[in-house]
Amino acid sequence: IIKNLGVTATVTSPTYPILNEYYTNSLSIFHFDFYRFQSYHEFYDSGFEEKFNKNSICFVEWNSKIEEVGIKFNIIIELVLLKNNERNIYIKNNKIKFHTLDEGLLKTIKWYLK
């Protein structure tokens, strides 16, 4: 998804650094992985709340670790593990119930960028 938003840099998992930052000419993109957080207080202690603003796109893994923060996510992508290491991917937002991952995902994200 991040590559399709125009990022030319290598995109990696932020599991160990917790946050990877990417920039294009018009976008600031932040990819968080809160798996290692023990409490939502770590979110505030890290200063990450400043990244969540109308001028950025934030992708969050393990959002359940920071639910108490009360961030309203515009788009939620749910990965459901199936047999044989296959996955179903669903998208949920305020205007569209669920979609499977295809060009519709990118259209939905790009729609939010307008």
C-alpha positions as CSV (number, residue, x, y, z in Angstrom):
1,I,0.0,0.0,0.0
2,I,2.8,2.4,1.0
3,K,4.6,1.7,-2.3
4,N,1.4,2.4,-4.3
5,L,1.2,5.8,-2.6
6,G,4.4,6.8,-4.4
7,V,7.1,5.9,-1.9
8,T,10.3,4.9,-3.7
9,A,12.3,3.9,-0.6
10,T,12.4,0.3,0.7
11,V,9.3,-0.4,2.9
12,T,9.9,-2.6,5.9
13,S,8.1,-3.7,9.0
14,P,8.4,-1.3,12.0
15,T,8.3,-4.1,14.6
16,Y,11.7,-3.2,16.2
17,P,11.8,0.5,15.6
18,I,8.1,0.9,16.3
19,L,7.8,3.6,13.6
20,N,8.9,3.9,10.0
21,E,8.5,7.2,8.3
22,Y,8.2,7.7,4.5
23,Y,7.8,10.9,2.5
24,T,6.7,11.8,-1.0
25,N,6.4,15.2,-2.6
26,S,3.0,15.6,-1.1
27,L,2.6,13.0,1.7
28,S,4.0,12.2,5.1
29,I,3.3,8.5,5.8
30,F,3.9,6.9,9.2
31,H,3.8,3.2,9.7
32,F,3.5,2.1,13.4
33,D,3.7,-1.3,15.0
34,F,2.6,-1.1,18.7
35,Y,3.0,-4.8,19.3
36,R,5.7,-4.3,22.0
37,F,3.7,-1.6,23.9
38,Q,2.6,-2.7,27.3
39,S,0.3,0.3,27.9
40,Y,-1.2,3.2,26.0
41,H,0.9,5.5,28.2
42,E,3.9,4.5,26.0
43,F,2.1,6.2,23.1
44,Y,2.0,9.5,24.9
45,D,5.5,9.1,26.3
46,S,6.9,8.6,22.8
47,G,5.3,11.8,21.4
48,F,3.6,9.9,18.6
49,E,0.3,11.8,18.9
50,E,1.8,14.6,16.9
51,K,2.1,12.3,13.9
52,F,-1.7,11.8,13.8
53,N,-2.9,14.9,12.0
54,K,-4.8,15.8,8.8
55,N,-1.6,16.2,6.9
56,S,-0.4,12.7,7.3
57,I,-1.4,9.1,6.6
58,C,-0.8,6.7,9.6
59,F,-0.8,2.9,9.2
60,V,-1.1,1.2,12.6
61,E,-0.4,-2.4,13.4
62,W,-1.8,-3.6,16.8
63,N,-4.1,-0.7,17.3
64,S,-5.7,-2.6,20.2
65,K,-2.6,-1.6,22.3
66,I,-3.5,2.1,22.1
67,E,-7.4,1.9,22.1
68,E,-7.6,4.0,25.2
69,V,-5.9,6.9,23.3
70,G,-9.2,7.3,21.4
71,I,-7.8,7.8,17.9
72,K,-10.6,7.6,15.3
73,F,-9.3,5.6,12.4
74,N,-10.7,6.5,9.0
75,I,-9.9,3.1,7.4
76,I,-9.4,-0.2,9.2
77,I,-7.7,-3.0,7.4
78,E,-8.3,-6.4,8.9
79,L,-6.2,-9.4,8.0
80,V,-7.7,-12.8,8.6
81,L,-5.4,-15.8,8.5
82,L,-6.8,-18.8,6.6
83,K,-5.4,-22.3,6.1
84,N,-2.2,-22.8,4.0
85,N,-0.9,-19.4,5.1
86,E,-3.5,-17.5,3.0
87,R,-5.2,-14.4,4.2
88,N,-8.4,-12.5,3.6
89,I,-8.1,-8.8,3.8
90,Y,-11.0,-6.6,4.6
91,I,-11.4,-2.8,4.7
92,K,-13.8,-1.0,6.9
93,N,-14.4,2.7,7.1
94,N,-17.3,5.1,7.8
95,K,-18.7,5.1,4.3
96,I,-18.0,1.6,3.0
97,K,-18.7,-1.6,5.0
98,F,-16.2,-4.2,3.8
99,H,-14.2,-4.8,0.6
100,T,-11.6,-7.4,-0.3
101,L,-8.1,-6.2,-1.2
102,D,-7.9,-5.2,-4.8
103,E,-7.8,-1.9,-6.7
104,G,-10.7,-0.9,-4.5
105,L,-8.3,-0.5,-1.5
106,L,-6.1,1.9,-3.4
107,K,-9.1,3.8,-4.7
108,T,-10.5,4.1,-1.2
109,I,-7.2,5.4,0.2
110,K,-6.7,7.8,-2.7
111,W,-10.3,9.0,-2.2
112,Y,-9.4,9.9,1.4
113,L,-6.4,11.9,0.2
114,K,-8.5,14.2,-1.9
